[in-house]
């Protein structure tokens, strides 16, 4: 039987209300909310980072040859101008332009068989001649992979650990999760989800002393500031800025850039033809 408090009997609801209003209990609730918010932020950041890496890979594979061709044409144009004028300044510009496209000493042999006599890869030659090339493999994570990743991150994130041993176990596991997500491998993510479910259960959360809770909350705040800085750096990078222009259809953005580059290549070729006539 519940003892009566001065002024009247104490009910179970009163006790539960008192427990919820204890400073430590309210602080623990705030820490838990901050942990979940941090995890959601890290999930979004990791997803954007993976998107950036995949977009950067596609950008390099599909547009890199065009940029190389433009650099070569710029060098040839500068050399043709210098040959016509003999001006020292034109000669200097021609040397600088050629230096951009010259291979690094000792590295040229690594590319043996990759380029033709004009310094173009087969993919570059095909693209510049309007021939079909093999489309780079699409590795953007599917909706299923995204869903599995979010579930794994919520369950196994290292920030949920309350001791160093558990944190180390989670860090090793989440590294494998991130690697599978970067490849968009839903099969491996499903296997990892089963592995986590079959593994040792995470230690039950125990209410800490208020000093420890405050320290935890401060760490979470600092971690959030660090991740915000990383997110800003990613978003403001060249690839990040391009990706944010067309987050739902980055492939179309690559096609538009390719069309612009092809136009520039045609203009450079016309200018060069006029100089060497």
C-alpha positions in Angstrom: 0.0 0.0 0.0 1.2 3.4 -0.8 2.1 5.6 2.2 0.1 8.7 2.7 2.0 11.9 2.3 1.3 14.9 4.6 -1.8 16.5 3.3 -3.4 13.5 1.7 -2.7 10.0 0.1 0.0 9.7 -2.6 -1.3 7.8 -5.7 0.8 5.9 -8.3 0.1 8.6 -10.9 1.5 11.2 -8.5 4.7 9.1 -8.1 5.1 8.7 -11.9 4.5 12.4 -12.3 7.2 13.1 -9.7 9.6 10.8 -11.5 9.0 12.5 -14.9 9.6 15.9 -13.4 12.9 15.1 -11.7 15.7 17.2 -13.2 17.7 14.1 -14.1 14.8 12.5 -15.8 14.0 15.6 -17.9 17.7 15.9 -18.7 17.8 12.3 -19.8 14.9 12.9 -22.1 16.7 15.9 -23.6 19.8 13.8 -24.2 17.8 11.0 -25.8 16.1 13.5 -28.1 19.5 15.1 -29.0 21.0 11.6 -29.8 18.1 10.8 -32.2 18.4 14.2 -33.8 22.1 13.8 -34.3 21.6 10.3 -35.9 19.1 11.7 -38.3 21.5 14.5 -39.2 24.3 12.0 -39.8 22.0 9.8 -41.9 21.2 12.8 -44.1 24.9 13.8 -44.3 26.1 10.4 -45.2 23.4 10.1 -47.9 24.5 13.4 -49.4 28.1 12.3 -49.3 27.4 9.1 -51.1 25.3 11.0 -53.7 28.3 13.3 -54.2 30.8 10.5 -54.6 28.6 8.8 -57.1 27.9 12.0 -59.0 31.6 12.9 -59.0 32.4 9.4 -60.4 29.9 9.8 -63.2 31.0 13.4 -63.8 34.6 12.2 -64.3 33.7 9.2 -66.5 31.4 11.0 -68.8 32.8 14.6 -68.9 36.5 14.1 -68.1 37.4 13.3 -71.7 35.7 16.4 -72.9 37.6 18.6 -70.5 40.8 16.9 -71.6 40.0 17.6 -75.3 39.2 21.3 -74.5 42.6 21.6 -72.8 44.3 20.1 -75.8 42.6 22.4 -78.2 43.4 25.4 -76.0 47.1 24.4 -76.2 47.0 23.9 -79.9 45.3 27.3 -80.4 47.9 29.0 -78.2 50.7 27.3 -80.1 49.2 28.3 -83.5 48.9 31.9 -82.3 52.5 32.0 -81.1 53.8 30.5 -84.3 52.0 33.2 -86.2 53.2 36.2 -84.1 56.4 35.1 -82.6 55.5 37.3 -79.7 57.3 36.3 -76.4 54.1 36.7 -74.5 52.2 34.4 -76.9 55.1 31.9 -76.7 54.8 32.0 -72.8 51.1 31.4 -73.0 51.6 28.5 -75.4 54.1 26.9 -73.1 51.7 27.3 -70.1 48.8 25.8 -72.1 50.9 22.9 -73.2 52.2 22.2 -69.7 48.6 21.7 -68.5 48.1 18.7 -70.9 51.6 17.2 -70.7 51.8 14.0 -68.7 53.8 14.0 -65.6 57.3 12.5 -66.0 57.5 8.9 -65.1 53.7 8.5 -65.2 53.1 8.2 -69.0 53.9 4.5 -69.1 51.0 3.9 -66.6 48.6 5.0 -69.3 50.0 2.8 -72.1 47.1 1.3 -74.1 44.6 3.7 -72.6 45.0 6.5 -75.1 45.4 6.8 -78.8 47.9 8.8 -80.8 45.9 12.0 -80.2 45.9 11.5 -76.4 42.3 10.5 -76.2 40.8 7.4 -74.6 38.4 5.3 -76.7 35.5 6.7 -74.6 36.7 10.2 -75.3 37.0 9.6 -79.1 33.6 8.0 -79.2 31.9 10.9 -77.4 33.6 13.6 -79.5 32.5 11.8 -82.7 28.9 11.3 -81.5 29.3 7.6 -81.1 27.7 5.6 -78.4 29.8 4.8 -75.3 29.0 2.4 -72.5 27.0 4.2 -69.8 28.9 4.3 -66.5 27.4 1.9 -63.9 24.7 3.6 -61.8 25.5 3.1 -58.1 23.1 5.6 -56.5 21.4 3.8 -53.5 17.9 2.5 -54.2 14.9 3.4 -52.0 15.3 -0.1 -50.3 18.9 0.6 -49.6 18.1 4.0 -48.1 15.4 2.4 -45.9 17.7 -0.4 -44.7 20.6 2.1 -44.0 18.3 4.4 -42.0 17.1 1.4 -39.9 20.7 0.2 -39.3 21.9 3.6 -38.4 19.2 4.1 -35.9 19.9 0.8 -34.2 23.6 0.5 -34.4 24.9 4.0 -34.4 28.1 4.4 -32.2 26.7 7.6 -30.6 24.1 5.4 -28.8 26.8 3.5 -26.9 27.3 4.2 -23.2 30.8 2.6 -22.8 33.9 2.3 -24.9 33.6 -1.5 -25.5 30.1 -1.1 -27.0 31.1 2.0 -28.9 34.1 0.1 -30.5 31.7 -2.8 -31.5 29.3 -0.4 -33.1 32.0 1.6 -34.9 33.3 -1.5 -36.6 29.8 -2.6 -37.6 28.7 0.8 -38.9 31.9 1.0 -41.0 30.7 -2.1 -42.9 27.2 -0.6 -43.1 28.6 2.6 -44.7 30.6 0.6 -47.2 27.6 -1.4 -48.3 25.5 1.7 -48.5 28.1 3.5 -50.7 27.8 0.6 -53.1 24.0 0.7 -53.0 24.1 -3.0 -52.0 20.7 -3.7 -50.5 21.5 -7.5 -50.2 24.5 -6.9 -47.9 22.5 -4.3 -45.9 19.8 -6.9 -45.3 22.4 -9.4 -44.2 23.9 -6.8 -41.8 20.4 -6.1 -40.4 20.0 -9.8 -39.6 23.5 -9.9 -38.2 22.8 -7.0 -35.8 19.5 -8.5 -34.7 21.2 -11.8 -33.9 24.2 -10.2 -32.1 24.5 -9.2 -28.5 21.8 -6.8 -27.4 23.0 -3.3 -26.7 23.3 -2.5 -23.0 20.1 -1.2 -21.5 20.1 2.6 -21.0 20.6 3.5 -17.4 19.9 6.9 -16.0 23.2 8.7 -15.4 24.0 11.3 -12.9 23.2 14.9 -13.9 26.9 15.7 -14.4 27.3 12.9 -16.9 24.1 13.8 -18.7 25.2 17.4 -19.1 28.6 16.2 -20.4 26.8 13.9 -22.9 24.6 16.7 -24.0 27.6 19.0 -24.5 29.4 16.4 -26.5 26.3 15.9 -28.7 26.1 19.7 -29.3 29.8 19.8 -30.3 29.4 16.8 -32.6 26.4 18.5 -34.3 28.5 21.7 -34.9 31.3 19.6 -36.4 28.9 17.8 -38.7 27.2 21.1 -39.7 30.6 22.4 -40.8 31.3 19.2 -42.8 27.8 19.5 -44.4 28.5 23.1 -45.4 31.8 22.2 -46.9 30.2 19.5 -49.0 27.4 21.7 -50.1 29.7 24.5 -51.1 32.1 22.3 -53.1 32.0 22.3 -56.9 30.3 18.8 -57.1 28.0 19.6 -54.2 26.8 22.8 -55.8 26.1 21.0 -59.1 24.3 18.2 -57.4 22.1 20.6 -55.5 21.0 22.1 -58.8 19.3 18.9 -59.8 19.0 16.6 -56.8 16.2 14.5 -58.3 17.8 14.0 -61.8 21.6 14.4 -61.7 21.9 12.4 -64.9 20.0 15.0 -66.8 22.4 17.7 -65.4 25.3 15.7 -66.7 23.7 15.6 -70.1 23.2 19.3 -70.2 26.8 19.9 -69.2 28.0 17.5 -71.9 26.0 19.4 -74.5 27.6 22.6 -73.5 31.1 21.1 -73.6 30.5 19.6 -77.0 29.5 23.1 -78.2 32.7 24.5 -76.8 34.8 21.7 -78.4 33.2 22.6 -81.8 34.0 26.3 -81.3 37.6 25.5 -80.4 38.1 23.2 -83.4 36.7 25.9 -85.7 39.0 28.5 -84.2 42.0 26.2 -84.6 41.1 25.4 -88.2 41.1 29.1 -88.9 44.5 29.6 -87.4 46.3 26.7 -89.2 44.8 27.4 -92.7 
